Amino acid sequence: MSGGGGESAPAPAKAAPVAPVDPVEDLARKIFIELSAQVHSQAGEKPEHKKLVELSFRLSEAFQAGNLEFNTAARARAEAKAKASVDVGKIEIDFGAISSVSSAKK
């Protein structure tokens, strides 16, 4: 008895497309959660949630800017990414040369 049964393994499920992560938004969300927890654990008057969201984003943006200014590893990663990217606006295509090559081949 081989026990194989002729059954094939189920096909692996396709992963859902992952939306790009905005690092400012992601950090702001974490800051907001921490701020909210601290604010609501204290007695007294509470600020509006909208104000905590605004503060979270301002702190997140300030951190991102400071991170690139003071963190040499983050700065190196950003510079490497900038060098590796292609500025599509700077690409020049000579359509005349393309059409002359294709018509010469006919």
Backbone as a ProteinNet text record, in pm:
[ID]
protein_1_A
[PRIMARY]
MSGGGGESAPAPAKAAPVAPVDPVEDLARKIFIELSAQVHSQAGEKPEHKKLVELSFRLSEAFQAGNLEFNTAARARAEAKAKASVDVGKIEIDFGAISSVSSAKK
[TERTIARY]
83.1	0	88.4	69.9	155.1	99.5	-31.3	-92.1	-95.9	-53.9	-49.9	-188.6	-278.9	-416.6	-435.1	-329.4	-341.1	-388.6	-394.6	-438.9	-320.6	-343	-235.2	-251.3	-142	-144.6	-223.2	-294.3	-369.4	-273.4	-318.9	-236.4	-223.5	-105.8	-89.8	-178.9	-233.9	-321.5	-239.1	-295.3	-225.8	-237.4	-126.7	-124.9	-195.7	-273.2	-341.6	-237.5	-260.4	-163.5	-151.1	-28.3	-0.8	9	-69.5	-65	65.6	122.7	246.4	223.9	323.1	313.4	374.9	299.7	350.2	418	551.1	619.9	575.1	537.7	489.8	356.9	266.5	135.9	150.7	237.4	257	311.2	410.6	465.8	364.5	290.4	187.9	82	44.8	-54.2	-1.2	125.1	184.6	193	232.7	239.7	101.3	-0.1	-137	-185.6	-158.2	-201.6	-136.3	-6.8	63.7	15.5	0	-49.1	-188.3	-275.4	-412.4	-414.5	-333.1	-326.8	-280.6	-179	-128.6	-230	-291.8	-388.8	-508.3	-557.6	-678.6	-650.4	-523.8	-492.4	-479.6	-475.1	-462.5	-599.7	-615.4	-739.2	-734.6	-850.9	-856.1	-913.8	-904.4	-960.5	-879	-948.5	-885.5	-891	-782.7	-786.5	-871.3	-913.9	-990.2	-901.8	-965.8	-891.1	-823	-890.2	-835.4	-702.6	-692.7	-568	-456.8	-492	-392.7	-344.8	-435.8	-398	-301.2	-335.7	-249.3	-110	-105	22.4	100.2	31.6	97.1	163.9	93.6	152	268.2	254	363.5	488.3	469.9	583.3	644.8	560.8	608.9	690.7	640.2	713.1	845	843.3	966	1067.2	1018.6	1108.9	1170.1	1088.3	1139.6	1248.1	1224.4	1322.7	1450.5	1434.3	1549.6	1624.5	1551.6	1613	1708.3	1666.3	1753.4	1870.2	1850.3	1956.6	2062	2018.8	2110.3	2147.5	2068.3	2092.4	2166.9	2296.6	2377.7	2330.8	2282	2234	2108.5	2017.2	1894.9	1929.8	2024.2	2066.3	2129.4	2212.1	2276.1	2172.3	2069.6	1962.9	1886.9	1856.4	1782.8	1864.7	1995	2081.3	2093.2	2104.8	2113.1	1983.7	1871.3	1742.3	1728.6	1774.2	1766.3	1854.7	1971.9	2061.8	2005.8	1934.8	1882.1	1755.4	1689.1	1564.2	1592.9	1499	1510.6	1413.1	1463.9	1377.5	1322.7	1198.8	1135.8	1130.6	1124.1	1119.3	1247	1357	1484.8	1514.4	1425.9	1447.1	1408	1499.9	1473.3	1467.2	1361.7	1344.4	1345.5	1431.2	1439.5	1352.4	1226	1133.2	1171.8	1240	1285.9	1384.5	1476.5	1575.7	1509.7	1410.1	1339.9	1265.7	1196.3	1120.3	1212.3	1329	1420.8	1481.8	1507.7	1562.2	1457	1332.9	1228	1193.2	1197.3	1165.3	1281.5	1403.7	1519.7	1517	1457.3	1449.6	1344.7	1250.9	1142.5	1187.5
-116.6	0	123.9	207.6	324.9	443.2	451.1	558.7	689.4	690.6	813.9	862.1	773.2	808.8	892.7	932.5	1007.4	1151.2	1197.8	1334.7	1429	1540.9	1639.2	1739.5	1802	1901.6	2023.3	2087.9	2207.4	2317.9	2392.4	2502.3	2609	2667.7	2772.3	2893.4	2951.7	3067.3	3186.3	3261.9	3380.4	3490	3554.6	3664	3785.3	3851	3972.8	4081.9	4168.2	4275.6	4363.5	4399.5	4479	4625.7	4708.3	4852	4908.1	5006.4	5064.7	5129.8	5118.6	5172.4	5311.6	5408.6	5544.1	5548.7	5568	5563.9	5673.4	5790	5897.7	5857.1	5804	5762	5647.7	5552.9	5438.7	5484.1	5572.3	5622.5	5709.7	5792.2	5877.6	5792.2	5680.2	5589.7	5536.5	5496.3	5443.8	5552.3	5673	5784.3	5814.9	5817.9	5848.2	5746.4	5620.4	5516	5537.6	5564.4	5587.2	5714	5823.1	5947.7	5929.7	5865.3	5843.6	5762	5658.9	5575.2	5657	5740	5821.3	5926.6	5993.5	6098.6	6041.6	5928.1	5871.4	5795.8	5774.6	5711.5	5815.3	5941.8	6050.4	6112.1	6158.2	6227.6	6369.3	6427.3	6565.8	6579.8	6702	6735	6667.9	6620.3	6550.9	6638.1	6641.9	6716.8	6642.2	6713.1	6650.3	6546.2	6440.4	6337.5	6397	6491.9	6554.4	6623.8	6684.1	6750.2	6647.5	6533.2	6427.7	6372.3	6361.1	6314.9	6415.6	6544.5	6648.3	6643.9	6635	6628.2	6503.9	6392.8	6267.5	6282.4	6343.5	6362.3	6461.2	6567.5	6665.5	6601	6521.7	6452.8	6350.7	6280.1	6181.2	6246.2	6356.4	6427.5	6483	6535.5	6588.5	6476.5	6360.6	6247.8	6202.9	6193.4	6149.5	6244.7	6374.8	6473.9	6464.2	6453.7	6439.9	6309.8	6205.7	6076.4	6085.5	6153.4	6168.4	6262.7	6356	6451.5	6391.7	6312.7	6265.7	6117.8	6037.3	5893.5	5863.7	5832.4	5811.7	5690.7	5586.9	5468.8	5502.3	5578.8	5618.6	5709.9	5799.7	5890.3	5810.9	5711.6	5628.6	5550.7	5496.9	5423.9	5516.2	5638.1	5733.1	5773.9	5794.2	5831.2	5716.9	5593.7	5477.5	5460.5	5482.6	5470.9	5578.9	5699.7	5808.9	5780.9	5723.3	5690.8	5578	5485	5369.3	5401.5	5510.2	5542.3	5612.7	5601.3	5663	5779.3	5895.9	6012.5	6006.4	5964.2	5945.3	6076.5	6187.6	6317.7	6350.4	6285.7	6313.7	6219.8	6124.7	6030.6	6097.7	6091.5	6148.2	6034.2	6029.7	5925.8	5992.6	5943.8	5996	5906.6	5945.9	5866.2	5864.7	5968.7	5971.6	5860.3	5839.8	5733.8	5596.8	5582.1	5453.7	5422.3	5520.7	5494.9	5470.4	5533.3	5511	5371	5322.7	5187.2	5084.5	5105	5006.6	5007.3	5122.3	5125.8	5069.5	5077.6	5022.2	4869.2	4811.9	4666.6	4605.7	4687.7	4635.1	4608.6
0	0	0	-99	-110.3	-34.1	-18.3	58	-18.1	-144.9	-222.8	-257.8	-294.9	-323	-447.9	-514.5	-638	-620.6	-497.6	-474.9	-484.2	-552.9	-560.3	-446.5	-412.2	-305.4	-353.4	-262.6	-303.6	-349.4	-447.9	-498.4	-390.8	-380.2	-278.4	-311	-207.4	-225.9	-272.2	-365.7	-414.2	-308.8	-285.8	-188.3	-247	-166.1	-209.6	-231.5	-329.9	-351.8	-227.4	-197	-77.8	-117.7	-50.9	-77.9	-24.3	-93.7	-42.8	93.2	178.3	314	316.3	364.9	382.6	518.8	524.3	653.2	749.6	697.4	784.6	847.7	765.9	817.7	917.6	887.6	976.1	1111.9	1109.8	1235.3	1309	1235.4	1297.8	1367.4	1306.3	1367.6	1501.1	1501.4	1624.9	1732.3	1692	1787.2	1842.3	1754.5	1796.9	1899.5	1875.9	1969.2	2105.5	2106	2232.4	2302.2	2224.5	2284.3	2343.3	2267.9	2315.3	2442.8	2446.9	2567.2	2687.2	2665.5	2776.9	2819.8	2723.1	2754	2828.9	2783.1	2843.7	2973.5	3004.5	3133.3	3243.8	3207.8	3304.4	3333.3	3453.5	3489.5	3432.9	3415.5	3370.9	3231.4	3181.4	3051.3	2939.9	2838.4	2726.2	2601.2	2523.7	2397.6	2294.6	2192.1	2083.9	2015	1965.9	1893.7	1770.8	1707.1	1587.3	1619.1	1736.1	1777.2	1800.4	1855.8	1875.6	1741.9	1645.5	1511.9	1448.8	1457.9	1400.8	1464.9	1596.7	1667.4	1625.7	1609.1	1568.6	1432.5	1337.4	1205	1208.9	1285.2	1294.9	1356.5	1459.3	1521.1	1425.2	1352.6	1256.5	1145.7	1090.6	985.2	1038.1	1159.1	1219.4	1240.7	1283.6	1303.8	1171.6	1067.9	937.8	887.3	900.5	856.3	940.5	1071.5	1160.5	1138.6	1108.3	1082.9	964.7	857.9	741.4	769.7	861.4	893.3	986.2	1085	1188.2	1178.9	1111.6	1102.7	973.2	984	863.8	782.5	848.2	775.7	694.9	754.8	682.9	566.3	587.1	480.1	365.3	396.8	294.1	214.9	285.2	215.3	121	166.9	84	-37.9	-19.8	-131.6	-231.4	-182.3	-271.4	-350.3	-284.5	-352.2	-459.6	-429.1	-525.9	-647.2	-625.7	-736.4	-821.9	-758.5	-830.8	-908.4	-875.5	-944.3	-1076.3	-1167.9	-1299	-1305.7	-1346.3	-1365.2	-1506.7	-1520.2	-1650.7	-1727.8	-1658.4	-1723.9	-1799.7	-1764.4	-1829.6	-1946.7	-1971.8	-2081.1	-2211.8	-2308.9	-2441	-2541.2	-2619.6	-2720.3	-2856.9	-2945.2	-3081	-3169.4	-3185.8	-3264.7	-3412.2	-3458.5	-3597.7	-3624.4	-3532.7	-3548.6	-3541.4	-3457.6	-3444.3	-3572.6	-3629.1	-3751.3	-3869.4	-3875.1	-3987.2	-3978.7	-3857.4	-3839.8	-3878.6	-3836	-3866.3	-4013.7	-4081.1	-4223.2	-4305.8	-4254	-4324.9	-4321.4	-4219.4	-4205.9	-4298.2	-4348.7	-4433.7	-4572.6
[MASK]
++++++++++++++++++++++++++++++++++++++++++++++++++++++++++++++++++++++++++++++++++++++++++++++++++++++++++

